[in-house]
Amino acid sequence: MMTDRRIIDETSVPRLPTGVRLKFDDPRDQWVILAPERMYVLDQVALAIVRECDGVANVGGIIDALAEDFAAPRAQIGGDVVHMLQDFADKGVIDA
């Protein structure tokens, strides 16, 4: 069965769907996303992005906040944020 692919852009409002959660994994000493029968280990950049996915902020606002936090060019941050969120959306880890 084929489902419609949700395309992430700056107007998308990402959030973790029901059954998916962000958690600190003590044995690994790392932040992870836990999803049904899956786990994703997050690096510092991915963690910063996922923490902004509150179901209120849109992707454009997340990019602005991260560009300011990391003192990095918005265009560079924007590409990375959209790419990561699209990958997670394709895997069912992010709703938008």
Rosetta silent file (secondary structure, phi, psi, omega in degrees, C-alpha in Angstrom):
SEQUENCE: MMTDRRIIDETSVPRLPTGVRLKFDDPRDQWVILAPERMYVLDQVALAIVRECDGVANVGGIIDALAEDFAAPRAQIGGDVVHMLQDFADKGVIDA
SCORE:     score description
SCORE:     0.000 S_00000001
   1 L     0.000  130.202 -177.122    0.000    0.000    0.000 S_00000001
   2 L   -99.910  135.367  177.184    1.417    3.359   -1.019 S_00000001
   3 L  -111.404  159.567  177.180    0.955    6.455    1.118 S_00000001
   4 L   -71.121  132.618  177.694    1.388   10.070    0.139 S_00000001
   5 L   -78.852  129.519  177.646    4.847   11.350    0.951 S_00000001
   6 L   -86.469  120.031 -179.221    4.746   14.419    3.142 S_00000001
   7 L   -90.838  128.164 -179.868    7.178   17.034    1.828 S_00000001
   8 L   -89.347  127.951  173.180    8.915   19.124    4.474 S_00000001
   9 L  -139.213 -173.694 -173.939    9.390   22.817    3.721 S_00000001
  10 L   -67.628  -15.947  178.560    9.726   26.001    5.774 S_00000001
  11 L   -90.384  -10.932  179.984    5.974   26.169    6.416 S_00000001
  12 L   -64.648  146.474  178.237    5.818   22.631    7.878 S_00000001
  13 L  -117.313   94.015 -174.511    5.205   22.361   11.636 S_00000001
  14 L   -78.995  150.838  175.061    7.103   19.258   12.811 S_00000001
  15 E  -156.117  161.877  173.483    6.417   17.227   15.934 S_00000001
  16 L   -79.377  129.318 -179.689    7.096   13.754   17.252 S_00000001
  17 L   -73.945  167.695  176.287    4.077   11.541   16.522 S_00000001
  18 L   -55.139  134.322  179.033    2.281    9.431   19.117 S_00000001
  19 L    90.329   -3.914  178.097    4.483    6.500   20.136 S_00000001
  20 L  -118.279  133.338 -179.133    7.752    8.278   19.295 S_00000001
  21 E  -144.930  154.449  176.043    9.759   10.009   21.999 S_00000001
  22 E   -91.860  131.308 -175.324   13.036   11.732   22.685 S_00000001
  23 E  -149.202  144.387  172.034   14.925   10.125   25.574 S_00000001
  24 E   -83.916  124.060 -178.624   18.385   10.177   27.130 S_00000001
  25 E   -96.401  104.650 -176.342   19.774    6.637   26.941 S_00000001
  26 L   -59.171  -47.257 -179.023   21.969    6.138   30.022 S_00000001
  27 L   -58.566  -34.755 -179.994   23.810    2.993   28.845 S_00000001
  28 L   -90.624  -13.345 -177.092   24.847    4.746   25.627 S_00000001
  29 L    56.212   41.434 -178.531   25.256    8.150   27.314 S_00000001
  30 E  -146.547  156.857  172.847   23.459    9.690   24.310 S_00000001
  31 E   -79.906  141.013 -179.972   20.122   11.157   23.295 S_00000001
  32 E  -137.301  159.071  167.262   17.975    8.875   21.161 S_00000001
  33 E  -104.689  126.161  176.494   14.612    8.844   19.467 S_00000001
  34 E  -102.355  124.941  177.042   12.605    5.779   20.396 S_00000001
  35 E  -128.734  161.709  179.699   10.023    4.646   17.859 S_00000001
  36 L   -51.731  117.121  177.792    8.145    1.344   17.672 S_00000001
  37 L    61.181   18.822  178.104   10.832   -1.313   17.117 S_00000001
  38 E  -143.489  153.668  175.658   13.378    1.356   16.121 S_00000001
  39 E  -143.284  136.291  178.565   15.899    3.612   17.801 S_00000001
  40 E  -121.373  122.600  176.949   17.854    6.515   16.323 S_00000001
  41 E   -83.636  130.925 -175.889   20.984    7.828   18.067 S_00000001
  42 L  -104.204  135.580  170.099   21.216   11.606   17.720 S_00000001
  43 L   -83.363 -179.940 -174.646   24.331   13.701   17.349 S_00000001
  44 H   -62.343  -37.827 -179.433   24.380   17.232   18.801 S_00000001
  45 H   -68.725  -47.512  178.959   22.992   18.840   15.626 S_00000001
  46 H   -60.530  -40.466  178.309   20.166   16.328   15.240 S_00000001
  47 H   -61.520  -43.990  179.359   19.315   16.738   18.931 S_00000001
  48 H   -61.043  -39.542  179.444   19.140   20.530   18.557 S_00000001
  49 H   -68.074  -50.508 -176.345   16.774   20.141   15.591 S_00000001
  50 H   -62.538  -36.499  178.916   14.513   17.534   17.226 S_00000001
  51 H   -61.724  -24.663  179.340   14.221   19.582   20.430 S_00000001
  52 L   -84.038  -10.202 -176.132   12.679   22.373   18.341 S_00000001
  53 L   -83.944   76.795 -172.894   10.000   20.046   16.882 S_00000001
  54 E  -103.158    3.869 -178.572    7.275   21.002   19.345 S_00000001
  55 L    78.524    5.001  178.782    4.274   21.061   17.005 S_00000001
  56 L  -117.828  -50.356 -178.571    4.139   24.865   17.321 S_00000001
  57 L   -75.227  139.560  173.894    7.232   26.232   15.552 S_00000001
  58 L   -88.418  169.565 -175.720    7.427   25.925   11.786 S_00000001
  59 H   -60.638  -38.465  177.326   10.592   24.819   10.000 S_00000001
  60 H   -59.051  -42.902  177.491   11.433   28.398    9.017 S_00000001
  61 H   -66.231  -37.812  177.306   11.342   29.445   12.673 S_00000001
  62 H   -63.569  -43.797  178.999   13.443   26.433   13.664 S_00000001
  63 H   -61.203  -45.444  178.940   16.037   27.360   11.026 S_00000001
  64 H   -58.661  -46.473 -178.386   16.121   30.967   12.285 S_00000001
  65 H   -63.132  -44.370 -178.386   16.582   29.846   15.894 S_00000001
  66 H   -70.406  -36.990  176.883   19.338   27.365   15.065 S_00000001
  67 H   -60.480  -39.503  177.902   21.169   29.803   12.772 S_00000001
  68 H   -70.270  -46.620 -178.743   21.240   32.246   15.672 S_00000001
  69 H   -59.885  -40.441 -176.281   22.199   29.599   18.279 S_00000001
  70 H   -97.024    1.578 -178.004   25.047   28.232   16.155 S_00000001
  71 L    47.358   50.945 -177.556   26.039   31.594   14.592 S_00000001
  72 L  -123.253  157.307  178.817   25.910   29.909   11.182 S_00000001
  73 L   -61.043  132.893 -178.081   24.606   31.044    7.793 S_00000001
  74 H   -56.183  -41.124 -177.940   20.841   30.527    7.557 S_00000001
  75 H   -61.065  -40.311  179.665   21.123   28.982    4.055 S_00000001
  76 H   -68.718  -48.052  179.003   23.531   26.309    5.299 S_00000001
  77 H   -60.832  -43.576 -176.777   21.494   25.527    8.421 S_00000001
  78 H   -57.771  -46.386  179.241   18.276   25.521    6.382 S_00000001
  79 H   -61.204  -43.129 -179.850   19.427   22.833    3.989 S_00000001
  80 H   -65.823  -42.285 -178.565   20.606   20.598    6.817 S_00000001
  81 H   -64.850  -49.971 -178.709   17.399   21.047    8.844 S_00000001
  82 H   -61.935  -42.603 -179.573   15.052   20.354    5.928 S_00000001
  83 H   -61.265  -47.833 -178.647   17.113   17.334    4.809 S_00000001
  84 H   -65.530  -44.135 -179.390   17.148   15.757    8.279 S_00000001
  85 H   -66.170  -35.629  177.235   13.462   16.422    8.936 S_00000001
  86 H   -65.121  -42.345  177.782   12.524   15.039    5.513 S_00000001
  87 H   -60.407  -46.551  178.556   14.520   11.879    6.239 S_00000001
  88 H   -66.817  -36.852  177.210   12.793   11.459    9.615 S_00000001
  89 H   -63.811  -41.541  178.149    9.374   12.213    8.086 S_00000001
  90 H   -62.640  -29.538  179.490    9.990    9.537    5.442 S_00000001
  91 L   -89.493   -2.732  179.910   10.784    7.090    8.249 S_00000001
  92 L    80.195   16.589 -177.027    7.666    8.059   10.233 S_00000001
  93 L   -92.796  -20.743  178.360    9.657    9.571   13.084 S_00000001
  94 L  -128.279  134.835  170.236    8.439   13.154   12.486 S_00000001
  95 E  -103.252  148.767  176.430    4.939   14.355   11.623 S_00000001
  96 L  -148.371    0.000    0.000    4.469   17.717    9.966 S_00000001
